[in-house]
Amino acid sequence: MVRDIRTQATARLATWGAEGGDALLYAASALFAGATALFSGIALYRVWGEMAAGPYLVAAVVSGFLLLRRRRLPQSTVPPSDRRRHVGARLWLVGFVLLGATLAPLALEIGLRNHGSPAQHEQPENWVITHAADRLAAGQDPYHTVVEHGRVVSAVPGEPTYESFFPYLPLMTVFGLPSSGRHPFELSDPRILFSVFTLLVVALALLLYRGPRNGKIRTLQFLAVLPTAALPLATGGDDLPIVALLLLAMVLAQRRRPGWSGLVLGVVCAMKFTAWPLAALALFAARDREGRRAPGRMALGMAVVVVPVVVPFIFFNPHAFVANVFLFPLGLAGVASPAASALPGHLLVSAFPDLHRVLPITVAALGGAVLIRHLFRHPPTTAAEVSNLAALVMLVAILFAPATRVGYLLYPIDFFVWAQMLKRGEAVDQVHDLPDAVLVG
């Protein structure tokens, strides 16, 4: 019964085409932005919602018009010039929404942050990354906060205790380094670098991807203009460079460039641990130009970056490193984290505090056992299969983490979208090489 309903719904949606999908996504985004503007308890979220709802609504209406126009004639009778115009119109809409729902709110939030209350117009992670970059630029260890006997020491005076932790890996400080100089903060806000970096990396990934244009546009929407990207870029943004680099790594893996894919994975793995699940699974999709498995080359590419960047900080102060990077994100540092969305894991821990340490260990053990069993029975062999499996892994981890944010769901959402795009691209000749002047994998 359920399968029949799903089949019928899929078939029905397929008749709507790309424009129909655009209309649905933009309409849902308009509703989300409107609800955020009306009901969010966070000021900077409300500002984003107020500004983004209009552009999303306009895009939904225009996409609906394009759908009606396309459906007037059978697709076989539409001349190629009209098809190109439809693709161009969709891209113009992406640009319009990028300006109205992503870049304009970002500019306003930065302006309000510098002429109002900073705490109300930026996420805590911006300050945390900037502070860690300041310490690193001054020759100090960014991991300075430790936990002893259940008590936090070395906290920054006058700041919330949770802002004293740096729950990232060392390379994330790169995005805070511009603010450690003498530049105006309006130009050195980490969100600007997050946004520019994300858009450039996504553009490169989609340029290298060989497959249908519809998949490219859909991926661009999720990584640049829909709420999965627009809201975090305007308010915080540290997860968007991560997903952009992971997309680039998956495209390179599909293009059978294991060395280059490994280097990109090494960079992103030296930034944040949320990249590690997909990076580990990506080894199953590592293939050389002849189609032979090449996980060693991909792993070497990762190690070339991760080892010299991360290992020195581990040995310099292992106690502080573990407290910042492991204990605090898992909610095991004895400090209440601001990441406390009402997801199953947080609700369970709130209702039954004794599960605070048991839940993450149990989920990791059971989930790990299921994953290992799946990898033995049905190991992924393509970038699309890796992305799909990583989406499931991340979804379970986010739902059952004791302290997490609903915004982290952008990871499994994006991974699912990439899986569809990469799967369609597998029909294209993957053995075709990139120019040697561009890549030598």
C-alpha positions as CSV (number, residue, x, y, z in Angstrom):
1,M,0.0,0.0,0.0
2,V,2.7,2.5,1.1
3,R,4.9,1.4,-1.8
4,D,2.0,2.0,-4.3
5,I,1.3,5.5,-2.9
6,R,5.0,6.4,-3.1
7,T,5.2,5.1,-6.7
8,Q,2.2,7.0,-7.7
9,A,3.4,10.2,-6.0
10,T,6.8,9.8,-7.7
11,A,5.3,9.3,-11.1
12,R,3.0,12.3,-10.6
13,L,5.9,14.6,-9.5
14,A,8.0,13.4,-12.5
15,T,5.4,14.9,-14.8
16,W,5.9,18.3,-13.3
17,G,9.5,18.4,-14.5
18,A,12.3,20.6,-13.1
19,E,10.2,23.7,-13.1
20,G,7.6,22.0,-10.9
21,G,10.3,20.9,-8.5
22,D,11.5,24.5,-8.4
23,A,8.0,25.8,-7.6
24,L,7.5,23.3,-4.8
25,L,10.9,24.0,-3.2
26,Y,10.6,27.8,-3.5
27,A,7.0,27.7,-2.1
28,A,8.1,25.5,0.8
29,S,11.0,27.9,1.4
30,A,8.7,30.9,1.5
31,L,6.5,29.1,4.1
32,F,9.6,28.2,6.2
33,A,10.9,31.8,6.0
34,G,7.5,33.2,6.9
35,A,7.2,30.9,9.9
36,T,10.7,31.8,10.9
37,A,9.9,35.5,10.8
38,L,6.8,35.0,12.9
39,F,7.7,32.4,15.4
40,S,11.5,32.2,15.9
41,G,12.8,33.2,19.2
42,I,16.1,34.2,17.8
43,A,16.4,37.8,16.5
44,L,18.8,37.2,13.6
45,Y,16.6,34.3,12.4
46,R,13.6,36.6,12.3
47,V,15.5,39.2,10.3
48,W,16.4,36.5,7.8
49,G,12.9,35.2,7.5
50,E,11.4,38.7,7.0
51,M,13.8,39.4,4.1
52,A,13.8,35.9,2.5
53,A,10.1,35.2,2.4
54,G,9.5,37.7,-0.5
55,P,12.2,36.4,-2.9
56,Y,11.1,32.8,-2.3
57,L,7.5,33.6,-3.0
58,V,8.4,35.5,-6.2
59,A,10.6,32.6,-7.3
60,A,7.8,30.1,-6.6
61,V,5.3,32.1,-8.7
62,V,7.7,32.5,-11.6
63,S,8.6,28.8,-11.5
64,G,4.9,27.9,-11.6
65,F,4.5,30.1,-14.7
66,L,7.5,28.4,-16.3
67,L,5.8,25.0,-15.5
68,L,2.5,26.0,-17.1
69,R,4.4,27.3,-20.2
70,R,6.3,24.1,-20.6
71,R,3.3,21.9,-20.2
72,R,1.4,23.6,-23.0
73,L,3.4,21.6,-25.6
74,P,4.7,18.0,-25.6
75,Q,8.3,18.0,-24.6
76,S,9.3,16.4,-27.9
77,T,8.0,19.4,-29.8
78,V,9.8,22.0,-27.8
79,P,12.7,23.4,-29.8
80,P,16.2,23.3,-28.3
81,S,16.3,27.1,-28.1
82,D,13.2,27.2,-25.9
83,R,14.7,24.5,-23.6
84,R,17.9,26.6,-23.3
85,R,15.7,29.6,-22.4
86,H,14.0,27.6,-19.7
87,V,17.3,26.6,-18.2
88,G,18.5,30.2,-18.4
89,A,15.3,31.3,-16.7
90,R,15.9,28.8,-13.9
91,L,19.4,30.1,-13.4
92,W,18.3,33.7,-13.4
93,L,15.9,32.7,-10.6
94,V,18.7,31.1,-8.7
95,G,20.6,34.4,-9.0
96,F,17.6,36.4,-7.9
97,V,17.0,34.3,-4.8
98,L,20.8,34.2,-4.0
99,L,20.7,38.0,-3.9
100,G,17.4,38.3,-2.0
101,A,17.5,35.4,0.4
102,T,21.2,34.9,1.0
103,L,23.4,37.8,0.3
104,A,21.1,40.7,1.2
105,P,20.2,39.2,4.7
106,L,23.9,38.5,5.2
107,A,24.9,42.1,4.5
108,L,22.1,43.4,6.8
109,E,23.0,41.0,9.6
110,I,26.7,42.1,9.4
111,G,25.6,45.7,9.5
112,L,23.3,45.2,12.5
113,R,26.0,43.2,14.2
114,N,28.4,46.2,14.0
115,H,25.9,48.9,14.8
116,G,23.8,47.1,17.3
117,S,24.0,44.1,19.7
118,P,26.6,41.6,18.4
119,A,25.1,38.8,20.4
120,Q,21.7,39.2,18.6
121,H,23.1,39.3,15.0
122,E,25.6,36.5,14.8
123,Q,25.8,32.9,15.9
124,P,28.2,32.0,18.8
125,E,30.4,30.0,16.5
126,N,31.5,33.2,14.7
127,W,32.9,34.6,17.9
128,V,34.4,31.3,18.8
129,I,36.2,30.9,15.5
130,T,37.4,34.5,15.6
131,H,38.7,34.1,19.1
132,A,40.6,30.9,18.3
133,A,42.1,32.6,15.2
134,D,43.3,35.5,17.4
135,R,45.0,33.1,19.8
136,L,46.6,31.2,16.9
137,A,47.8,34.4,15.3
138,A,49.4,35.4,18.6
139,G,51.3,32.1,18.8
140,Q,48.9,30.5,21.4
141,D,47.0,27.3,21.5
142,P,43.4,27.7,20.3
143,Y,42.5,24.8,22.6
144,H,42.9,26.5,25.9
145,T,39.8,25.4,27.8
146,V,40.0,22.2,29.8
147,V,37.7,20.2,32.2
148,E,39.0,18.9,35.5
149,H,36.9,17.0,37.9
150,G,33.7,18.1,36.1
151,R,34.6,21.8,36.3
152,V,35.7,24.0,33.4
153,V,39.0,25.9,33.8
154,S,40.6,28.5,31.6
155,A,37.2,29.9,30.6
156,V,37.2,33.4,29.0
157,P,36.2,35.9,31.7
158,G,32.9,37.7,30.9
159,E,31.8,35.2,28.3
160,P,29.4,32.3,28.5
161,T,31.3,29.2,29.5
162,Y,30.3,27.3,26.3
163,E,31.9,30.1,24.2
164,S,35.3,29.2,25.7
165,F,35.4,25.9,23.9
166,F,36.7,25.6,20.3
167,P,34.9,22.4,19.0
168,Y,36.5,22.5,15.6
169,L,39.7,21.2,14.1
170,P,42.7,23.6,13.6
171,L,42.1,24.5,9.9
172,M,38.8,26.1,10.7
173,T,40.7,29.0,12.2
174,V,41.5,30.1,8.7
175,F,38.1,31.7,8.4
176,G,38.7,33.8,11.5
177,L,42.2,35.0,10.6
178,P,41.1,38.1,8.6
179,S,39.4,39.5,11.7
180,S,42.6,39.1,13.7
181,G,44.2,41.8,11.5
182,R,43.5,45.5,11.3
183,H,40.7,45.3,8.8
184,P,37.3,46.8,9.4
185,F,35.1,44.1,11.0
186,E,32.4,44.7,8.3
187,L,34.9,43.3,5.8
188,S,36.4,40.6,8.0
189,D,33.3,39.0,9.4
190,P,33.8,35.2,9.1
191,R,30.5,34.9,7.4
192,I,31.8,36.8,4.3
193,L,34.6,34.3,3.9
194,F,32.3,31.4,4.6
195,S,30.0,32.6,1.8
196,V,32.6,33.4,-0.8
197,F,34.5,30.2,-0.2
198,T,31.3,28.1,-0.3
199,L,30.1,29.6,-3.6
200,L,33.5,29.3,-5.3
201,V,34.0,25.7,-4.2
202,V,30.4,24.7,-5.3
203,A,31.0,26.4,-8.6
204,L,34.2,24.4,-9.1
205,A,32.5,21.2,-8.2
206,L,29.6,21.7,-10.5
207,L,32.0,22.7,-13.3
208,L,33.9,19.4,-12.9
209,Y,30.7,17.4,-12.6
210,R,29.8,15.6,-15.8
211,G,26.0,15.0,-15.9
212,P,22.6,16.4,-16.5
213,R,22.1,20.2,-16.0
214,N,19.0,19.6,-13.9
215,G,21.1,17.9,-11.2
216,K,23.6,20.7,-11.2
217,I,20.9,23.4,-10.7
218,R,19.1,21.4,-8.0
219,T,22.4,20.9,-6.1
220,L,23.2,24.6,-6.5
221,Q,19.8,25.5,-5.0
222,F,20.4,23.4,-1.9
223,L,23.9,24.8,-1.4
224,A,23.3,28.4,-2.2
225,V,19.7,29.7,-2.1
226,L,17.3,27.4,-0.2
227,P,17.0,27.7,3.6
228,T,19.5,24.8,3.9
229,A,22.2,27.3,2.8
230,A,20.7,30.8,3.0
231,L,19.8,30.8,6.7
232,P,23.1,29.4,8.0
233,L,25.2,31.6,5.7
234,A,23.4,34.8,6.9
235,T,23.6,33.8,10.6
236,G,26.6,31.6,11.1
237,G,27.8,29.6,8.1
238,D,30.6,27.4,9.3
239,D,29.0,24.2,8.0
240,L,28.6,25.4,4.4
241,P,32.3,25.4,3.5
242,I,32.4,21.8,4.9
243,V,29.5,20.5,2.7
244,A,31.0,22.4,-0.3
245,L,34.3,20.7,0.0
246,L,32.7,17.3,0.5
247,L,30.7,17.9,-2.7
248,L,33.9,18.7,-4.5
249,A,35.6,15.6,-3.1
250,M,32.7,13.4,-4.2
251,V,32.7,14.8,-7.7
252,L,36.5,14.2,-7.9
253,A,35.9,10.6,-6.7
254,Q,33.3,10.1,-9.4
255,R,35.7,11.5,-11.9
256,R,38.2,8.8,-10.7
257,R,40.7,11.2,-9.2
258,P,41.4,9.5,-5.9
259,G,44.5,11.5,-5.1
260,W,42.9,14.9,-5.6
261,S,39.7,13.7,-3.8
262,G,41.8,12.6,-0.9
263,L,43.5,16.0,-0.6
264,V,40.2,17.8,-0.6
265,L,38.9,15.4,2.1
266,G,42.1,16.0,4.1
267,V,41.4,19.7,4.0
268,V,37.8,19.4,5.2
269,C,38.7,16.7,7.7
270,A,41.2,19.1,9.3
271,M,38.3,21.6,9.7
272,K,35.4,19.8,11.4
273,F,34.6,16.2,12.5
274,T,31.2,16.3,10.8
275,A,33.2,15.7,7.6
276,W,34.7,12.4,8.8
277,P,31.8,10.0,8.3
278,L,31.6,10.7,4.6
279,A,35.4,10.9,4.3
280,A,35.7,7.4,5.7
281,L,33.1,5.9,3.5
282,A,34.5,7.7,0.5
283,L,37.4,5.2,0.5
284,F,35.0,2.5,-0.8
285,A,34.4,4.7,-3.9
286,A,38.1,5.3,-4.6
287,R,38.9,4.2,-8.2
288,D,41.8,5.1,-10.5
289,R,41.5,6.0,-14.1
290,E,41.3,2.3,-15.1
291,G,38.5,1.6,-12.7
292,R,40.6,-0.3,-10.2
293,R,40.1,0.3,-6.4
294,A,42.5,2.9,-5.1
295,P,41.7,3.6,-1.4
296,G,45.4,3.8,-0.6
297,R,45.8,6.8,-2.8
298,M,42.8,8.6,-1.4
299,A,43.8,7.8,2.2
300,L,47.3,9.1,1.5
301,G,45.8,12.3,0.2
302,M,43.9,12.7,3.4
303,A,46.9,12.0,5.6
304,V,49.1,14.5,3.8
305,V,46.9,17.2,5.1
306,V,45.4,15.9,8.3
307,V,48.5,14.6,10.0
308,P,50.7,17.8,9.9
309,V,47.7,20.1,10.6
310,V,46.0,18.2,13.4
311,V,48.5,15.9,15.2
312,P,50.7,18.7,16.6
313,F,47.8,20.2,18.5
314,I,46.9,16.8,19.9
315,F,50.4,16.2,21.3
316,F,50.8,19.8,22.5
317,N,47.8,19.7,24.9
318,P,45.9,16.4,24.6
319,H,43.7,17.1,27.6
320,A,42.4,20.4,26.1
321,F,42.1,19.0,22.6
322,V,39.9,16.1,23.8
323,A,37.7,18.4,26.0
324,N,37.2,20.9,23.1
325,V,36.8,18.6,20.1
326,F,35.2,15.5,21.6
327,L,33.7,16.0,25.0
328,F,32.0,19.3,24.5
329,P,30.3,18.5,21.2
330,L,29.0,15.3,22.6
331,G,27.6,17.0,25.7
332,L,30.0,15.2,28.0
333,A,32.0,18.2,29.2
334,G,29.6,19.2,32.0
335,V,28.7,22.4,30.2
336,A,25.2,23.1,28.7
337,S,25.7,23.6,25.0
338,P,23.6,26.2,23.0
339,A,23.1,23.3,20.5
340,A,19.9,22.0,22.1
341,S,17.3,21.5,19.4
342,A,14.3,19.4,20.3
343,L,15.4,16.3,18.5
344,P,14.9,12.7,19.9
345,G,18.4,12.5,21.5
346,H,18.1,15.8,23.3
347,L,14.5,15.1,24.4
348,L,15.5,11.7,25.8
349,V,18.4,13.1,27.8
350,S,16.2,16.0,29.0
351,A,13.6,13.5,30.2
352,F,16.1,11.0,31.6
353,P,19.3,12.7,32.6
354,D,20.9,9.4,33.5
355,L,21.1,8.6,29.8
356,H,23.4,11.6,29.2
357,R,26.5,9.4,28.9
358,V,24.8,6.1,28.0
359,L,22.9,7.3,25.0
360,P,25.8,8.4,22.8
361,I,27.7,5.2,23.6
362,T,24.7,3.0,22.9
363,V,23.9,4.7,19.6
364,A,27.5,4.6,18.5
365,A,27.7,0.9,19.4
366,L,24.5,-0.2,17.8
367,G,24.8,2.1,14.8
368,G,28.4,1.0,14.3
369,A,27.4,-2.6,14.4
370,V,24.6,-2.1,11.8
371,L,26.9,-0.1,9.6
372,I,29.8,-2.6,9.7
373,R,27.3,-5.4,8.8
374,H,26.0,-3.4,5.9
375,L,29.5,-2.6,4.7
376,F,30.4,-6.3,4.7
377,R,27.2,-7.3,2.9
378,H,26.6,-4.4,0.5
379,P,29.7,-2.1,0.4
380,P,29.2,1.1,-1.6
381,T,31.1,1.2,-4.8
382,T,30.3,4.6,-6.3
383,A,30.3,8.2,-5.1
384,A,26.5,8.2,-5.3
385,E,26.2,5.1,-3.0
386,V,28.7,6.6,-0.6
387,S,26.7,9.9,-0.4
388,N,23.4,8.0,0.2
389,L,24.9,5.9,3.0
390,A,26.6,8.8,4.6
391,A,23.3,10.7,4.6
392,L,21.7,7.8,6.6
393,V,24.6,7.7,9.0
394,M,24.5,11.5,9.6
395,L,20.8,11.5,10.0
396,V,20.9,8.9,12.8
397,A,23.8,10.6,14.5
398,I,22.1,14.0,14.4
399,L,18.7,12.7,15.6
400,F,20.1,10.8,18.6
401,A,23.0,13.1,19.7
402,P,22.4,14.5,23.2
403,A,23.3,18.0,22.1
404,T,22.7,19.0,18.5
405,R,21.1,21.6,16.3
406,V,18.3,21.1,13.8
407,G,20.5,23.0,11.3
408,Y,22.9,20.0,11.2
409,L,20.2,18.3,9.2
410,L,21.6,20.1,6.2
411,Y,24.2,17.4,6.0
412,P,22.0,14.4,5.3
413,I,19.7,16.6,3.1
414,D,22.6,17.7,0.9
415,F,24.1,14.2,0.8
416,F,20.7,12.8,-0.4
417,V,20.5,15.4,-3.1
418,W,24.1,14.7,-4.2
419,A,23.4,11.0,-4.3
420,Q,20.7,11.6,-6.9
421,M,22.8,14.0,-8.9
422,L,25.9,11.7,-8.9
423,K,23.7,8.7,-9.8
424,R,22.5,10.4,-12.9
425,G,26.0,11.3,-13.7
426,E,27.2,7.7,-13.6
427,A,25.6,7.2,-17.0
428,V,28.1,9.6,-18.5
429,D,31.5,8.1,-19.5
430,Q,33.5,8.3,-16.3
431,V,36.7,7.1,-17.9
432,H,37.0,10.3,-19.9
433,D,39.9,12.2,-18.4
434,L,40.2,15.8,-17.3
435,P,42.9,17.8,-19.2
436,D,46.3,17.0,-17.7
437,A,46.8,20.8,-17.2
438,V,43.9,20.8,-14.9
439,L,44.3,17.7,-12.8
440,V,46.8,14.9,-12.6
441,G,45.3,12.4,-10.3
